[in-house]
Amino acid sequence: MLEKLKDAEKRYEEINKKLTDIEVINDNKQYAALMKELKSLTPLVEKYREYSKAKADFEEAREMLDEGGLDKDFKEIVQAQLEENKELCEKYEEELKILLLPKDPDDDRNVIVEIRGGAGGDEAALFANSLYRMYSMYAQLKGWKTEVVNANPTELGGFKEISFSVEGEGAYARLKYESGVHRVQRVPETETQGRIHTSTITVAVLPEMEEVDVEINPADLEFQTFRSSGAGGQHINKTESAIRIIHHPTGVIVECQEERSQYKNKDKAMKMLYTKLYEKKLRDATNKIAEERKIQVGTGDRSERIRTYNYPQSRVTDHRIGLTLYKLEQILNGDCDELFDALAIADRAAKLASSKD
């Protein structure tokens, strides 16, 4: 581990030196790449330097105690310094092990989020809208951009399904743990006897892919156009601007009807297709090892019930990590960092445990 840390610090210093070179500064592409690498190395190098200082202070205190000749009061101070820095070294070592774990190569990608109503009919569709609002408000707080790709609204203001993109630094890293079944327990407005209903929706979070990531044979694609419409058949478009693309080898189908321009809808639909084909390729590969190693926090199993939102108790429970927060309203208004942080920490801890097996 120490060799890796020394190499990282050496590379960190090299990059800082290169960033002062006028030729590098004038080369936008190289400069941006180096800044990105520097940003990824900074937390590791800073933690390594904290560890090195604590280690040096520990060694200094130990040498002073070994040499002897200290009066009682000063010996107590040095002993306290020894114990404090020993604890710090152990703490920093664990943190460094986590920082050295291989980074998910998709973490910095934009994402496409798909929300679909499950059990519960109109109530599930209304909750799908609540979750879309939650993710949109979270993205807004992060300074990210969201854009609806495809939506199937209901007359009551819900969504049978909605797909939207999220563009921003680290979007996939923060949202990737949201894939799965979300359950809501609440009293619907139409319920006259005050009974609590349970509904479910499914969420899929996919890292957005480009043409370079997935190879598609144009001969395998079938393009269909149709007229887009709103809830209950309202707002029917007079032109067939909506696009449906079918990838025959896999059976994957994508649609986009949010733009008035057929060209723009086609462009968005192709992005979705690249993303879905990449996801399928990744899922097929990971399924082979899924039974051999199961980490605590999943990122792709849509059938896994991951979270319950209980309105009467103002409670949100994430079943994967056993976390319960009594701040339902705040979370649904986009205040999700405490929840997302806990999931990321649990995932890293599980991966660290797996690496020791």
C-alpha positions in Angstrom: 0.0 0.0 0.0 2.8 2.4 0.9 4.4 2.0 -2.6 1.1 2.9 -4.3 0.7 5.9 -2.0 4.3 7.1 -2.8 3.7 6.7 -6.5 0.4 8.6 -6.2 2.2 11.5 -4.4 5.0 11.5 -7.0 2.4 11.7 -9.9 0.6 14.4 -8.0 3.8 16.5 -7.8 4.5 15.8 -11.5 1.1 17.1 -12.5 1.4 20.2 -10.5 4.7 21.0 -12.2 3.3 20.4 -15.6 0.3 22.7 -15.0 2.8 25.6 -14.7 4.2 24.9 -18.1 3.0 27.5 -20.7 2.8 24.8 -23.4 0.5 22.7 -21.3 -1.6 25.8 -20.3 -2.1 26.6 -24.0 -3.1 23.0 -24.8 -6.8 23.0 -23.6 -7.2 19.2 -24.0 -4.0 18.3 -22.1 -4.6 20.9 -19.5 -8.2 19.6 -18.8 -7.0 16.0 -18.7 -4.3 16.9 -16.1 -6.7 18.9 -14.0 -9.1 16.0 -13.9 -6.3 13.6 -12.9 -5.1 16.0 -10.3 -8.6 16.3 -8.8 -8.9 12.5 -8.5 -5.5 12.2 -6.8 -6.0 15.1 -4.4 -8.1 13.3 -1.7 -5.7 10.3 -1.7 -2.5 12.4 -1.5 -3.9 14.7 1.2 -4.9 11.7 3.3 -1.5 10.1 2.8 0.2 13.3 4.0 -2.0 13.4 7.1 -1.1 9.7 7.7 2.7 10.5 7.2 2.6 13.3 9.7 0.8 11.2 12.3 3.2 8.3 11.7 6.2 10.7 12.1 4.8 12.1 15.4 4.2 8.6 16.7 7.7 7.6 15.9 9.1 10.7 17.6 7.1 10.1 20.7 8.2 6.5 20.8 11.9 7.4 20.5 11.6 9.9 23.3 10.0 7.3 25.6 12.6 4.7 24.7 15.4 7.1 25.5 14.0 7.8 29.0 15.2 10.6 31.2 11.8 12.4 31.0 10.2 13.9 34.1 6.8 12.6 35.1 4.6 15.4 33.7 6.4 15.5 30.4 6.4 11.7 30.1 2.6 11.8 30.5 2.4 14.4 27.6 4.6 12.3 25.3 2.6 9.1 26.2 -0.6 10.9 25.3 0.9 12.0 22.0 2.0 8.4 21.3 -1.5 7.0 21.9 -3.2 9.8 20.0 -1.1 9.4 16.9 -1.3 5.6 17.0 -5.1 5.9 16.8 -4.8 8.5 14.0 -2.5 6.1 12.0 -5.0 3.3 12.4 -7.9 5.5 11.3 -6.0 7.0 8.3 -4.9 3.5 7.2 -8.5 2.4 6.9 -9.5 5.5 5.1 -6.5 5.1 2.7 -7.5 1.5 1.9 -11.0 2.8 0.9 -9.5 5.6 -1.2 -7.2 3.1 -3.0 -10.2 0.9 -4.1 -10.6 0.9 -7.9 -12.9 3.7 -8.9 -16.1 2.9 -10.9 -15.1 4.1 -14.4 -18.7 5.4 -15.0 -18.9 7.6 -11.8 -18.3 10.8 -13.7 -20.8 10.1 -16.4 -24.2 11.7 -16.9 -27.2 9.4 -16.3 -30.5 8.5 -17.7 -33.1 7.7 -15.0 -36.2 5.6 -15.7 -39.1 5.6 -13.3 -42.1 3.2 -13.8 -45.3 2.8 -11.8 -45.6 -0.8 -10.4 -48.3 -2.2 -8.1 -50.9 0.4 -7.0 -52.3 1.9 -10.2 -53.0 5.6 -10.0 -51.3 5.8 -6.5 -48.1 4.3 -7.9 -48.2 6.8 -10.8 -48.6 9.7 -8.4 -45.6 8.5 -6.4 -43.6 8.1 -9.6 -44.2 11.8 -10.0 -43.0 12.4 -6.4 -39.8 10.6 -7.0 -39.2 12.4 -10.3 -39.6 15.7 -8.4 -37.2 14.5 -5.7 -34.5 13.6 -8.1 -35.1 16.9 -10.1 -34.8 19.0 -6.9 -31.7 17.1 -5.8 -30.1 17.8 -9.2 -31.0 21.4 -8.9 -29.3 21.7 -5.5 -26.2 20.1 -7.1 -26.3 22.5 -10.1 -27.0 19.7 -12.5 -29.2 19.9 -15.6 -32.2 17.6 -16.1 -34.2 17.0 -19.3 -37.2 14.8 -19.8 -36.6 12.2 -22.6 -39.9 10.4 -22.6 -43.0 10.5 -20.4 -46.4 8.8 -20.1 -48.5 11.0 -17.8 -51.8 10.2 -16.2 -54.9 12.4 -15.9 -54.4 12.7 -12.1 -51.0 14.2 -12.5 -48.8 11.1 -12.1 -46.6 9.2 -14.5 -47.1 5.6 -15.7 -43.4 6.0 -16.7 -40.9 8.8 -17.2 -37.3 8.9 -18.4 -35.0 11.8 -18.0 -31.4 12.7 -18.3 -29.2 14.2 -15.6 -26.1 16.1 -16.7 -23.5 17.0 -14.1 -20.2 16.1 -12.5 -20.4 12.9 -10.5 -24.1 12.4 -11.4 -23.8 8.6 -11.7 -21.6 8.3 -8.6 -24.4 9.9 -6.5 -27.5 8.3 -8.2 -26.3 4.8 -9.1 -27.7 3.2 -5.9 -31.2 4.3 -6.7 -31.9 1.3 -9.0 -34.6 -1.0 -7.6 -38.1 -1.1 -6.2 -39.2 1.8 -4.1 -42.3 1.3 -1.9 -44.6 3.9 -0.6 -47.1 3.6 2.3 -49.6 6.4 2.6 -53.3 7.2 2.7 -54.5 8.2 -0.8 -56.6 11.3 -1.2 -59.4 9.1 -2.7 -59.4 6.8 0.4 -62.5 7.8 2.5 -61.8 5.4 5.5 -58.2 6.5 6.1 -56.6 3.2 5.2 -52.9 3.1 4.4 -52.2 1.8 0.9 -48.9 0.3 -0.3 -47.7 1.0 -3.8 -44.4 0.4 -5.6 -42.5 1.9 -8.5 -39.3 0.8 -10.1 -36.3 3.0 -10.8 -33.4 2.3 -13.1 -30.3 4.6 -13.2 -28.1 4.1 -16.2 -24.8 5.7 -17.0 -25.2 7.6 -20.3 -23.2 6.1 -23.1 -22.0 7.4 -26.4 -21.3 5.8 -29.8 -17.7 5.0 -28.8 -18.8 2.8 -25.9 -21.2 0.5 -27.9 -21.0 -0.7 -31.4 -24.4 -0.8 -33.3 -25.0 -2.1 -36.8 -27.4 0.3 -38.5 -29.0 -2.7 -40.3 -30.2 -4.0 -36.9 -32.3 -0.9 -36.2 -35.9 -0.3 -37.1 -37.1 3.3 -36.8 -40.8 4.1 -36.3 -42.5 7.5 -36.1 -45.8 8.3 -34.3 -47.7 11.2 -33.0 -46.9 12.2 -29.4 -49.7 12.8 -26.9 -50.2 13.8 -23.3 -52.4 12.4 -20.6 -55.6 10.8 -21.7 -54.8 11.4 -25.4 -54.8 15.2 -25.0 -52.4 17.6 -26.8 -52.0 15.3 -29.8 -49.3 16.4 -32.2 -50.4 16.9 -35.7 -47.0 15.7 -37.0 -45.4 12.3 -36.4 -42.4 13.8 -34.5 -42.1 11.0 -31.8 -39.5 8.3 -32.5 -39.4 4.6 -31.6 -36.2 2.6 -32.2 -36.2 -1.2 -32.1 -32.9 -3.0 -31.9 -33.8 -6.4 -33.3 -30.9 -8.6 -32.0 -31.6 -7.8 -28.4 -35.3 -6.7 -28.6 -34.4 -3.4 -26.8 -37.0 -0.7 -27.6 -36.6 3.1 -26.8 -38.9 6.0 -27.4 -38.7 9.8 -27.3 -41.5 12.2 -27.8 -40.6 15.2 -25.7 -39.2 17.4 -28.6 -41.2 18.9 -31.4 -38.4 18.1 -33.8 -38.2 14.5 -35.1 -34.4 15.0 -35.5 -34.0 16.0 -31.8 -36.2 13.1 -30.7 -34.1 10.7 -32.8 -30.9 12.0 -31.3 -32.2 11.6 -27.7 -33.6 8.1 -28.5 -30.2 7.0 -29.9 -28.5 8.1 -26.7 -30.9 6.0 -24.8 -30.3 3.1 -27.0 -26.6 3.2 -26.6 -27.1 3.4 -22.8 -29.5 0.5 -22.6 -27.4 -1.8 -24.8 -24.4 -1.0 -22.7 -26.4 -1.8 -19.6 -27.5 -5.1 -21.0 -23.9 -6.0 -22.0 -22.7 -5.1 -18.5 -25.6 -7.0 -16.8 -24.9 -10.1 -18.8 -21.3 -10.0 -17.8 -21.9 -9.3 -14.1 -24.7 -12.0 -13.8 -22.0 -14.6 -14.2 -20.3 -13.6 -11.0 -23.4 -12.4 -9.1 -23.8 -15.6 -7.1 -20.1 -15.8 -6.3 -19.9 -12.4 -4.7 -22.8 -10.3 -3.4 -22.0 -6.8 -2.1 -24.3 -5.2 0.4 -25.4 -2.4 -1.8 -26.7 -3.3 -5.3 -26.7 -0.9 -8.2 -28.6 -2.7 -10.9 -31.2 -5.2 -9.7 -34.5 -3.7 -10.5 -36.4 -6.4 -8.7 -34.7 -5.7 -5.4 -36.9 -3.8 -2.9 -34.5 -1.2 -1.7 -36.5 1.5 0.1 -39.8 2.3 1.9 -41.3 5.8 2.2 -43.8 5.8 5.1 -45.9 9.0 5.1 -47.8 8.5 8.5 -44.5 8.1 10.3 -42.5 10.6 8.1 -40.0 7.7 7.7 -37.7 6.7 5.0 -36.0 3.3 5.4 -33.3 1.9 3.1 -33.5 -1.9 3.5 -30.0 -2.6 2.1 -28.1 -0.9 4.8 -30.8 -0.8 7.6 -30.9 3.0 7.7 -34.0 4.8 8.9 -34.4 8.6 8.7 -37.4 10.5 10.0 -37.2 13.3 7.5 -39.5 12.2 4.7 -40.5 15.7 3.6 -36.9 16.9 3.4 -35.8 13.9 1.4 -38.7 14.3 -1.1 -37.7 17.9 -1.4 -34.3 16.9 -2.6 -32.3 16.8 0.7 -30.9 13.4 -0.1 -27.2 13.7 0.7 -27.3 12.0 4.1 -29.0 9.0 2.5 -26.7 8.9 -0.6 -23.6 9.3 1.6 -24.6 6.4 3.8 -25.1 4.2 0.7 -21.7 5.2 -0.8 -19.9 4.5 2.5 -21.6 1.1 2.9 -20.7 0.2 -0.7 -17.0 1.1 -0.2 -16.9 -0.8 3.1 -18.4 -3.9 1.5 -15.9 -3.7 -1.4 -13.1 -3.4 1.0 -14.3 -6.4 2.9 -14.5 -8.4 -0.4 -11.0 -7.3 -1.3 -9.7 -8.9 1.9 -11.3 -12.3 1.2 
